[in-house]
Amino acid sequence: MKKFFLFVFALSALSGLRAEQPGDWARYGRYEKQNAELAGKPVEVVFMGNSITEGWVKIDPDFFVKNGFVGRGISGQTTLEMLARFRNDVIGIKPEAVVILAGINDIAQNKGPISLENIFGNIVSMCELARHNGIRVVLCSVLPCDHFAWRPSIDPGPKVIALNEMLKGYAARNKIVYVDYHTAFDNGQGGLTERFSKDGCHPTLYGYSLMEPMVADGINKALRTRKVRYVTPVPLQ
């Protein structure tokens, strides 16, 4: 009887420990099924990012489908979460190149305060993991952003500029292709025009259509090719 109660106690303790374990905090399982479906298939480019990348796939799927690009964006994610799932969602797919667009949610403090140096370090770690595994990198600047609709107390503009300077310098030192969205789309005040973004952070279809030729050119440079890639025609309105 004593052994029975000890067994029950052990099960209860184990259940309690399981209940206290954090959930899938990095969303490892978000693309588990899609990644499995790609096993053994050639993949040219994976886009790693947050809601800007996830929204890109939803708003303009033709850009991904017609080019055979793979989107691995997850809304709200910080660079630490992306770094944690980088092995599953990029390295495991074995693409020729990865496009990395990250950092704005760290500046928004989605998971609490974090220094620019640590944001930069997480992005550098993704670049290093990719290159170590023979994957070419296309590193993107953070898009201009002068306010957060979901966190109006934060002024992101100066930090976005500072982080981009760090990323640009790193790319130059390491001969990594750098796509400078910030310089191209800054409205002069560190933000985005309303036509480019309705909330000041996430691009519209018009915005994505202007980003596409830039990143397509970056991909070609990284892969040392002149391949003609599909880009969505710029909407008239």
C-alpha positions in Angstrom: 0.0 0.0 0.0 2.9 2.3 0.9 4.4 1.8 -2.6 1.1 2.5 -4.2 0.8 5.9 -2.4 4.4 6.7 -3.4 3.6 5.9 -7.0 0.5 8.1 -6.9 2.5 10.9 -5.3 5.2 10.6 -8.0 2.6 10.8 -10.8 1.0 13.9 -9.1 4.4 15.6 -8.8 5.2 14.8 -12.5 1.8 16.2 -13.6 2.5 19.3 -11.6 5.9 19.8 -13.2 4.4 19.3 -16.7 1.8 21.9 -15.9 4.5 24.4 -14.9 6.5 23.9 -18.1 6.2 26.7 -20.5 4.2 26.1 -23.7 5.6 26.3 -27.2 7.1 29.8 -26.5 9.1 30.0 -29.8 6.3 28.4 -31.8 8.5 25.5 -32.9 5.3 23.7 -34.1 3.9 26.5 -36.2 5.5 25.2 -39.4 6.2 21.6 -38.4 3.8 20.1 -40.9 4.9 22.4 -43.8 8.6 21.7 -43.1 8.0 18.0 -43.1 6.3 18.3 -46.5 9.4 20.0 -47.9 11.7 17.1 -46.8 13.9 16.0 -49.7 12.6 18.8 -52.0 14.9 21.6 -53.3 14.2 25.0 -51.7 15.9 28.1 -53.0 14.9 30.8 -50.5 13.3 31.0 -47.1 12.0 34.2 -45.6 12.5 34.4 -41.8 10.6 37.1 -39.9 7.7 38.3 -37.9 4.3 39.6 -38.8 5.7 41.7 -41.7 6.9 38.5 -43.3 3.8 36.5 -42.4 1.6 39.3 -43.7 3.5 39.4 -46.9 2.7 35.8 -47.6 -1.0 36.4 -46.9 -1.4 39.7 -48.7 0.7 38.9 -51.8 0.9 35.1 -52.0 1.8 35.2 -55.7 5.2 36.6 -55.0 6.0 33.5 -52.9 4.2 30.9 -55.0 5.4 32.0 -58.4 9.0 32.3 -57.2 8.9 29.1 -55.1 9.8 31.1 -52.0 9.1 29.7 -48.5 7.6 32.1 -45.9 8.5 31.4 -42.2 7.2 34.5 -40.5 5.3 34.5 -37.2 3.4 37.5 -36.0 4.7 39.2 -32.9 8.0 37.4 -32.7 11.2 38.8 -31.4 14.7 38.0 -32.6 15.2 35.5 -29.7 12.2 33.5 -30.7 13.3 33.5 -34.4 16.8 32.4 -33.4 15.3 29.6 -31.3 13.3 28.2 -34.3 15.9 29.0 -36.9 17.2 25.4 -37.0 13.7 24.0 -37.6 12.4 26.6 -40.0 15.5 27.4 -42.0 18.4 25.1 -41.6 16.3 22.0 -41.6 14.8 23.0 -44.9 18.2 23.3 -46.5 17.5 26.4 -48.7 20.2 28.0 -50.8 19.5 31.4 -49.2 17.6 32.9 -46.3 16.1 36.4 -46.2 16.2 37.8 -42.6 13.9 40.7 -41.6 13.7 41.1 -37.8 14.0 43.4 -34.9 11.0 45.7 -34.8 9.2 43.6 -32.1 12.2 43.7 -29.9 12.2 47.5 -30.1 8.5 47.4 -29.3 9.4 45.4 -26.2 6.9 42.7 -27.0 8.8 40.4 -24.6 10.1 43.1 -22.4 13.1 45.5 -22.6 16.1 44.4 -24.5 19.3 46.3 -25.5 20.1 47.1 -29.2 23.3 45.1 -28.7 21.3 42.0 -27.8 18.9 42.4 -30.7 21.8 42.8 -33.0 23.5 39.8 -31.5 20.4 37.6 -32.1 20.3 38.6 -35.7 24.1 38.0 -36.1 23.7 34.5 -34.6 21.0 33.7 -37.2 23.4 34.9 -40.0 26.3 32.9 -38.6 24.1 29.7 -38.3 23.0 30.1 -41.9 26.5 30.6 -43.2 27.9 27.8 -41.2 25.4 25.5 -42.9 26.1 26.7 -46.4 23.1 29.0 -46.6 23.6 32.4 -48.2 22.2 35.4 -46.3 20.1 38.4 -47.4 20.0 40.7 -44.5 17.3 43.3 -44.5 17.1 46.6 -42.6 14.2 47.2 -40.3 11.5 49.2 -42.0 11.0 52.8 -41.0 8.6 53.1 -38.0 7.9 56.2 -35.9 5.2 54.8 -33.7 3.5 51.5 -32.5 -0.3 51.3 -32.6 -0.2 48.7 -29.9 2.4 50.4 -27.7 2.2 54.2 -28.2 4.4 55.0 -25.2 7.5 53.9 -27.2 9.3 56.1 -29.7 10.9 53.6 -32.1 12.4 55.8 -34.7 15.9 56.5 -33.3 16.4 52.9 -32.2 15.4 51.6 -35.6 18.0 53.8 -37.2 20.6 52.8 -34.7 19.9 49.1 -35.2 20.0 49.4 -38.9 23.5 51.1 -38.7 24.7 48.1 -36.8 23.2 45.7 -39.3 24.6 47.6 -42.3 28.1 47.7 -40.8 28.0 44.0 -40.0 26.8 43.1 -43.5 29.6 45.2 -45.1 32.3 43.7 -42.9 31.2 40.1 -43.7 30.3 40.6 -47.3 26.6 39.8 -46.8 24.0 41.3 -49.1 22.1 44.1 -47.3 18.7 45.3 -48.5 18.1 48.8 -47.2 14.4 49.2 -47.0 14.7 52.0 -44.4 16.6 54.5 -46.7 14.2 53.7 -49.6 10.9 54.1 -47.7 11.6 56.7 -44.9 9.1 59.5 -45.2 11.6 61.9 -43.9 10.6 61.6 -40.3 11.6 58.0 -39.7 8.2 56.6 -40.6 6.1 55.3 -43.5 3.5 57.0 -45.6 -0.1 56.0 -45.2 -0.1 54.4 -48.7 2.8 52.2 -47.7 1.4 51.3 -44.3 -2.0 51.9 -42.6 -0.7 51.5 -39.1 2.8 52.9 -39.5 4.5 49.5 -39.3 3.0 46.8 -41.5 3.1 47.3 -45.2 0.1 47.3 -47.5 0.1 45.5 -50.8 1.5 48.7 -52.4 4.3 48.6 -49.8 5.1 45.0 -50.5 5.1 45.6 -54.2 7.8 48.2 -53.8 9.9 45.9 -51.5 9.8 42.9 -53.8 12.1 44.2 -56.6 14.6 45.2 -53.9 14.7 41.8 -52.2 14.6 39.9 -55.5 17.7 41.8 -56.5 19.3 41.0 -53.2 18.5 37.3 -53.6 20.1 37.3 -57.0 23.2 39.0 -55.7 23.5 36.5 -52.8 23.1 33.5 -55.2 25.2 35.1 -57.9 22.5 34.7 -60.6 20.5 36.9 -62.9 17.4 34.9 -62.6 14.2 36.7 -63.7 11.8 36.7 -60.7 8.2 37.5 -60.5 7.3 40.7 -58.7 3.8 42.0 -58.2 2.8 45.0 -60.3 2.5 48.2 -58.2 -1.2 48.8 -57.6 -2.5 52.0 -59.1 -4.3 53.0 -55.9 
